[in-house]
Amino acid sequence: MSPLAFVISLPIRLYRAAISPWLGSNCRFHPTCSTYAMEALRKHGAIKGTWLAARRIARCHPWGGSGIDNVPD
């Protein structure tokens, strides 16, 4: 993971450690949005990984999709 991608991943890591346990497992997608974001940052770097994660989070609403949604290669 690039240094910039690591810095961008810090809020995700904080969310996963401090907030996610309190909310429970409610994700509509598999893998969860935070797991998807971390994988996107690892695979594609800071810019494209952030874009992919933002698109995924934007689809997470009552009229959005659900199911398996893996990070593209």
Residue pairs with C-beta under 8 A, 6 or more apart in sequence:
1 9
1 41
1 42
2 45
2 46
4 45
4 46
5 41
5 42
5 45
5 46
5 49
7 46
8 41
8 46
8 49
8 50
9 37
9 38
9 41
12 34
12 37
12 38
12 41
15 34
16 34
20 34
25 32
27 33
27 60
28 60
28 64
28 65
28 66
28 67
29 36
29 56
29 59
29 60
29 65
29 66
29 67
29 68
29 69
30 67
30 68
30 69
31 39
31 69
31 70
33 53
33 56
33 57
33 60
36 52
36 53
36 56
36 69
36 71
37 49
37 52
37 53
37 56
37 57
39 71
40 48
40 49
40 50
40 52
40 53
40 56
40 71
41 49
41 50
41 53
42 49
43 49
43 71
43 73
44 52
44 71
52 71
52 72
56 69
59 65
